[in-house]
Structures are given as C-alpha cells and as structure tokens.
Amino acid sequence: MAQRPAVTVLGSLNTDISLLVPHLPGPGETVLASAAATFGAGGKGANQAVAAARLGAAVSMVGCCGADEFGARLRAGLVAEGIGVTGLRAVPGVASGLALITVDPAGENSIAVAAGANGLAGDEEVAAAFAQPCDVLVLSAEIPAAVLGAALRRARAEGVRTVLNLAPVPEGAAGLLAECPGWLVVNAQEAAALAGRPGGAPRDEAALGGDAAVGLAAGLGGGHVVVTLGAAGAALAGPSGTAAVPGFPVTAVDTVGAGDAFVGALAVALASGLDPAAAVTAACAAGAAAATRRGAQAALPRPADVLAATGFTWPA
C-alpha cells in the first residue's frame, strides 16, 4: 500500500453553536431561529484537519484548547477521526474557542468567534508543528498572526510546503505574505481586504477573481494563490500559470464548512503529487460536497461523499 500523504495543521479549534434562521440578521435586528440550536465541533484548523483525514491523509493537529469540557470533547473528536493530537495543548483557566453561527435557507452564513485558548498559541505550537515530518503544513488565521509568521519562516528555512488560509484576514497580513507561503487561499472578500479595497469584494466575483489571484501571486515570491469563488469555483495563479477552475453544481444547504473542506482537500491533493490545477479542481469538488450537508465537521466529505455529490472521483 502506498504511504499516506502527511498533513500537519496549525490552527484553531472551536465549539460551534449553529442557528437556522429565515434570513441573516441585519444591524440591530433580532431574528428567531427556525429550529433548535445545534452544538458541534469546529474551528478552521480542526475542520481542515478533519477534512484532510477523511480524504486519506495522515494528519496531525497542533493548537490550543481550554482545559474544560469543550476542550475535552474537541480532542476526543479529533482522536475519533484518527488525527494525531500530541501537539494539542490544553490551557488551564482559559475557555476553549467558541463560534456563533447563523445559517439562512440558501445555506449562506454569518459567524462570530470568541478565540479563547486559540489566542494563546505561541512558540510551543510552532515547535510542535515541526516535531515530525509532513508533506504539507496548513496554517489558518484564527490564531495569532505572529505564530503564523514564525511557522512560515521556519517552513521556508526547512523546505516545508505550506498552505496559508487567511480567513479572516488578520492585522499584519502584509507581513505574512512577505514570508512567502507556498500557497495562499482566500475568498473574494478576503482577497479584496488584502488588496486594500475598502468596499469589500468586487460585485462580479467570478470575473475579477482571476485578476485578484494574479495580483496577490505577484507579491508571493513564487507561490501560488487561490481565490475561492463559491459556486463559481476558484481562480488560480502562480508559477504554473493562471487558471479559472469551474465549480461543481450542487444544491447547497449549509456553506459553513465548505471553505475548510476546500483547504483540507487542497493540502491532501498537493501532498499526493497532483499538479496545481488538478489539486484545485479536487478541492472545489470537496468544498461543493461539504455544502450539501449541514454542520461544519459533520458535513466534511469522504471520497464516496465527493463522488455522490459531484460525480468527481477523488484521486487515490
């Protein structure tokens, strides 16, 4: 049997509290949920780790949670997925991360996050991320930017391939781009923020996503940039050229975990040796499949789920 690709994720872990609402609330508006609240495991880092594990990688998770009941459940959930947790630190006296999520009938969402223990990630977590070899190191931005920067510098020095997901875009993002991540993954709104457009994402995301990817790639020193475009797919730019990667048509019911499914799948595809365009295509299929089910980690697909939802056969 071929060796499984190795992926390490340095990022956040949260407990998600999700509400289905008739529409996303506006400023000052109270909206009554259409069903009972649901509690589940989440956090961009943990979601990406679970996504990569379900798609065939040997995964290690590095980050911080509280020494509380929520943290114990988050750890147990990762262990149940076969994910290594020796790099997961429980911080006494600090609450685990928490996310409040509202989801409308079209599957669009709005999320507010209390970082909790995630905000205490530091040098210990950077060291843990390099404690064992990996094919791809995934970094996500719900932990301090200084930690991401330190990990990027060490990865560059040691020749470790990186995937940086700047969601949300932190203060000091320009400094992170200067550290030359191998891959940068952002959505259209995040690309607009990185480009300094105060008006947010362009109105025609699909048309301008390629331009955003090319512009960001120019400053990465040889790295690739992917701008995800939801149902429209993704735009890719980098040393291998540019590509508009089409999306997979599905009926979306909840997009909460779709971006994390994309990032985790991209890491596995790259670690498996796929070329850039093929890796992004595989990631688009995984993201689309995740949007067809509710929840964050609960919706993250396995190869059979990707095939059933999109018709795309996950590369062995």
N, C-alpha and C positions, 0 to 999 in steps of 0.2 A: 504494500500500500504506500502511495506517495505520502511524503511528510506533509502535515497540515501547515498552511501558512500561519505565521506567528504575528499577532497583533497585540500591541500594548496601548491602552487608553489611559491618558492622564486627564481627568476631568471631574465633573460634578456628579453627585448623587442626591436625588430629592424624593420626597413622597409627594405624589400628585393628588390633589383634590379637584375632581372634574365635575362640572355642571353643564348639562344640556339646557340651552336657553333658546327661546324663539328668535332672538336676534342679539347680537353682541351689544352690551350696554354702552351708551354714549356718556359724555361727561355729566356727572350729577344724576344719572339715571339709575333706577333700581329695576332690575328685571327678575321676574320669578322663574326659577328653573322648571323645566317641563318633566323632570324625573328626579329621583333621589340622587344625592351626591355619591360619587364613587371614589374610592381610595385605591391608589396603585403606585407601583414603583416607577420612578422616572429620573430626571436629571439627564442633561445631554450626554455627559460622559458615560453614565451607566447604560443609557439607551443605546449608544453607539457600540458599547462593549457587547451587549446582548445581541444586537443586530449582527455583529461580526461573528459571534459564536454560533448563532443559528444558521449562518450561511457557510459554516465549515471551518472557521479559523480556530486556532488555539489562542485564547485571549487571556490577558492579564489586566486587571483593573487597578488603577492607582488613584487615590484621592482620600478625602476626609469625610467622615460622618460623625454624628454625635454618639456618645456612649449612652444611648437611650433606646427605647423600644423601637422607634422608627429606624434607627441605625441598624439594630439587630436584624430587623426584617429586610432591610436593603441588602445587607451582607448575605443573609440566607438565600435571598432571591438570586443573587449572582452565583452563589455556590451551586444552586439547583440547576443553573444553566451550564455548569461545567467551567465557570470562569475562575481564574486564579485570583485570590484576594489577599495574598501576603503583603501587597502594597497598599492595602486599605487600612487607614488609621482611624481608630475611634477616639474622639477628643472628649475628655471628661468635662462636664459642666457647660457644654455647648449643645444647642439643639441641632438636629440634623436639618438639612435643607428642605424647604417646603415650596411647592408651586401651586398656585390657584389658577385653574384653567376654566374658561368658558368656551363652549363649542356651539355654533349655530347649526340649523338644519342642513346647510350646504357643506358642513364639515370645516368651515373656517373657524379659527380660534383666536383667543386673546389670553395672554399668560402673564402673571406677575409672580416673581420669585423672591423668596427670602433666602439668602445664601446660607445662613447658619454656618455650620462647620466647613462648608466648601470654601469660605473666605479665609480659612486658616491654613490652607495648603501652602507649603513652603519648600525649603531646601530638602527636607526629608522626603518629600514626594518626588522631587526631581531625581534624587538619588535612587529611589525605588523604581522609577520608570526605566532606569538603565541597569537594573540589577541582573537582568537576564536578556539575552539577545532577542531581537524581534525583527521581522521583515518591514513592518510599518509601525510608526508611533503616531497615534491620533491625539491631537490636542484640541480641547474645546474651551470656549471663553466664559464659562460660568465659574471660573476660578481666577485668582489674581493674575493680572497681566504680567507682573514681574516673574511669576512662576513659569508662565508660557515662554517668556523671553529667555529665561535661564535654560529651559528644556530645549528650545530651538538652538541656542548657542552650542550646547553640549552635543546635540544631534548632528549639527553641522561638523563639529570637530571630530566626531566618531564615525561619520559617514552613514548615519541612520536616516532612512527616508521618513519624511514627516507629512502628515495631513493636518492642516490647521483650519479649524472651523470657527470663524469669528462671528458667533451667534450667541449673545448680542455683540455688537461692536463695542469694545471697551475703550476707555480713555487710554491714550498711549498706543493706539492701534498702529500708527505710522511706524513706531519703533519696532513693533512685532514684524511688520512687513520688511523692515530693514534687516531682520535676522534671516531673511531668505528661506522661508519654508519651501519644501519641495512642492507641496500642493496647498493652495488656498481655496476653501469652499465657502461661498457666501450666497445669500439670496439677493434678489434685485434691490430690496430696501437696504440691505447691508452694504451692497456694492455702492449704492448712492451715498451712504454715510461715509464710506471710505474715500469716495471721490469728493467729499465736501459739498454735496448738493443739499442745501437746507430744505428744499421742497420734498425730499424723500425720493422714493423710487420713480423712475420715468413712467409715464402713463402707459406707453406701449412697451411693456417689459420684454416681450419676446423680440421685438425689433431692435431694441437697444442693448439687450443683454450681451451680445457679441462684442459691441464696442466697449462695454464696461469691462469685460474679461480681458480684452486686448490691452486696454489702458492699465489695468492693475498688473497684468503679466509683465508689462514693460519695466515695472519697478521691482520685480522679484529676483532679478539676477539669475535667470534661467529656470525659474519654477513655473509650474502650471497653475492656472486659475480656472475654476469652475463657478459660473454664476447659475444657480438653480432658478428655474422659471415655473415651478409648479407643474400644472398640466401640460404646459408647452415644452417641457423637457429641460435642457440645460445648454449653456454656451461654454465652450472650452477654448482656451488659448494658452499657448506656451511654446516651448522649443519644437514640439512636434507639429506646430501649425494651429490653425483655428478650425472649429467645427461647430455646427449647430446640431445638437443631438436631440432628436424628437422625443416627446414624451409617449407614454403608453396610455391609451384611453381607458379609463376605469370610472366607475361610479363611486365618487369619494363620499365617505360618511364622517370621517374624522381625520384631519391632517396633522394632528398633534405630533405624532412620531415619524412622519414621512421624511422630514429633513434628516433626522438622526439615522433612519434606515438607509438613506442615501449615503451618508458619510461612512457608516459602518460597512456597507456593501462596497463602496469605493475602495476602502482600505483592503478588504479581502481580495477584491479583483486585482488591485495593484500588487499585492503580496503574492498572488497566484501567477503573476507574469503577464497579465493582459496588457495590451498597448493602451495608451491614454483614451482614445475614442471608444474602444471596446469596454474599457473599465467604466467610463461614464455612462455608456448605454446600460450596462448591468446595474449600475447604481440607480439609474432612472427607473428601471423595472422594479427594483426592490422598494424604492420610495413610493411608486404607484401602488404596489401591492399593500403596503402598510396603510395607505389612505382608505382602503376598502373595509377596514375594521376599526372599531372604537378602542380607545385607550392608547397609551404610549408603548410601554414594553409589551403589553398584552397583544398589540397589533403587529409587532415586528415579525416579518415573514421568514419562513424556512424555504429552501428551494422549491418544494412542492407547492407552497402558497404563491410564490412568484409565478410559477408556471400556470397555476389555476387562474390567477387574476389577470395576467398579462399575455400569456402564451409564450413567454420568454423562458428558455431553458437555462438555468443557472449553470455557468461553466464549472466543470469539475476541477 
